[in-house]
Amino acid sequence: MRDSIEVTGIGIVHLTKPRSFVAISDLNCEWWAAHESDSRAKLARLVAAGIGLAWDRSKGTHSPPIYDVTAGDVVGYGATMLDWMLKNGAVPSSIYLQRDVVDELWAILPKEAEVAAATDSFPDNGRGPGSGGAEDSKAVESAA
């Protein structure tokens, strides 16, 4: 992931990896759905959401809205971010041109091969007692 982007009207926005894989997953699920429907308004909101998710709040003077992972409304968050950036002087086209941030966030998520390789480190390839399968009585008992 890049260290920063420039949003005209706001300036340099420092980027960092979000703490939540769920937030990135939410963004990417909506991103691909929006591409299929060709909803430009939705795509603009999702680009703004991507910027907000990656925004390094420990650097700079701005304090953008924070995504509520429990709500799972990344499109709504994108609208909030877009509105916030525009109110803070951002030029709309400079926001929309940052769509690569979404791809960079996608690259952070573990890939299927990485997850499969990680399961090899669990007893019985993740199928041993207590591993968490739905039929696993030890996992069900401990969850109850």
C-alpha positions in Angstrom: 0.0 0.0 0.0 1.2 3.5 -0.8 2.3 5.7 2.0 0.1 8.6 0.9 -2.1 10.1 -1.8 -2.9 13.7 -2.7 -6.5 14.9 -2.6 -6.7 18.4 -4.2 -8.1 20.8 -1.6 -7.2 18.6 1.4 -3.6 17.9 0.6 -1.5 14.9 1.4 -3.5 12.0 3.0 -1.2 9.5 4.7 -2.4 5.9 4.4 -2.0 2.9 6.5 -3.4 -0.7 6.5 -6.8 -0.7 8.2 -7.0 -2.8 11.4 -10.1 -4.6 10.3 -10.2 -7.2 7.5 -13.9 -7.1 7.8 -13.9 -3.4 6.8 -11.8 -4.3 3.7 -14.1 -7.2 2.9 -17.2 -5.0 3.2 -15.7 -2.5 0.8 -14.7 -5.1 -1.8 -18.0 -6.9 -1.8 -19.8 -3.7 -2.5 -17.1 -2.6 -5.0 -17.6 -5.6 -7.3 -21.4 -5.4 -7.0 -21.2 -1.7 -8.0 -19.1 -2.5 -11.0 -21.7 -5.0 -12.2 -24.5 -2.4 -11.9 -22.3 0.4 -13.2 -23.6 2.7 -10.5 -21.2 5.7 -10.7 -22.7 7.3 -7.6 -22.0 4.1 -5.6 -18.5 3.8 -7.0 -17.7 7.4 -5.9 -18.9 6.6 -2.4 -16.9 3.4 -2.3 -13.7 5.2 -3.4 -14.3 7.7 -0.6 -14.9 4.8 1.8 -11.6 3.2 0.7 -9.8 6.5 1.4 -11.4 6.7 4.8 -10.6 3.1 5.7 -6.9 3.6 4.8 -6.6 7.2 6.2 -3.8 7.3 8.8 -5.3 9.4 11.5 -2.1 9.6 13.5 -0.6 11.8 10.8 -1.9 15.1 9.6 -4.4 17.6 10.9 -7.6 16.2 9.6 -9.9 13.9 11.6 -12.2 12.1 9.1 -15.2 9.9 10.1 -14.4 6.4 11.3 -16.1 3.3 9.8 -18.5 1.4 12.1 -17.6 -2.2 11.4 -20.6 -3.5 13.5 -23.0 -1.6 11.2 -21.5 -3.0 8.0 -22.7 -0.1 5.9 -19.7 0.7 3.8 -21.8 2.6 1.2 -23.3 4.8 3.9 -19.8 5.4 5.3 -18.6 6.3 1.8 -21.3 8.9 1.6 -20.3 10.3 4.9 -16.6 10.4 3.9 -17.4 11.9 0.5 -19.5 14.6 2.2 -16.8 15.2 4.8 -14.1 15.6 2.2 -16.1 17.9 0.0 -17.0 20.1 3.0 -13.3 20.2 3.8 -12.5 21.6 0.3 -11.7 18.4 -1.7 -12.1 18.6 -5.4 -14.5 15.8 -6.5 -12.4 14.6 -9.4 -9.3 14.3 -7.2 -11.3 11.9 -4.9 -12.7 9.8 -7.8 -9.2 9.4 -9.3 -8.0 7.5 -6.2 -9.9 4.4 -7.0 -6.6 2.4 -7.0 -6.8 2.7 -3.2 -9.6 0.1 -3.3 -7.4 -2.3 -5.2 -4.5 -1.8 -2.8 -6.8 -2.6 0.1 -8.0 -5.8 -1.6 -4.3 -6.9 -1.9 -4.1 -6.8 1.9 -6.7 -9.5 2.4 -5.3 -13.1 2.8 -5.7 -15.0 -0.4 -7.3 -18.5 -0.6 -4.0 -20.2 -1.0 -2.6 -18.4 2.1 -5.6 -19.5 4.1 -5.3 -23.1 2.9 -1.6 -23.2 3.7 -2.3 -21.9 7.2 -4.8 -24.7 7.9 -2.0 -27.1 7.3 -0.5 -26.0 10.6 -3.6 -27.1 12.5 -3.9 -30.7 13.8 -5.6 -32.9 11.2 -5.6 -29.9 8.7 -8.1 -28.1 10.9 -10.4 -31.0 11.3 -9.2 -32.2 14.7 -11.3 -32.0 17.9 -11.9 -28.4 18.9 -11.1 -26.9 15.5 -14.5 -25.3 15.2 -16.5 -27.2 12.6 -20.3 -27.3 12.9 -20.2 -31.0 13.7 -17.4 -30.6 16.2 -18.9 -31.3 19.6 -15.9 -29.9 21.5 -16.1 -26.6 19.6 -19.9 -26.4 20.1 -19.6 -27.2 23.8 -17.0 -24.5 24.4 -19.0 -21.9 22.4 -22.2 -22.6 24.4 
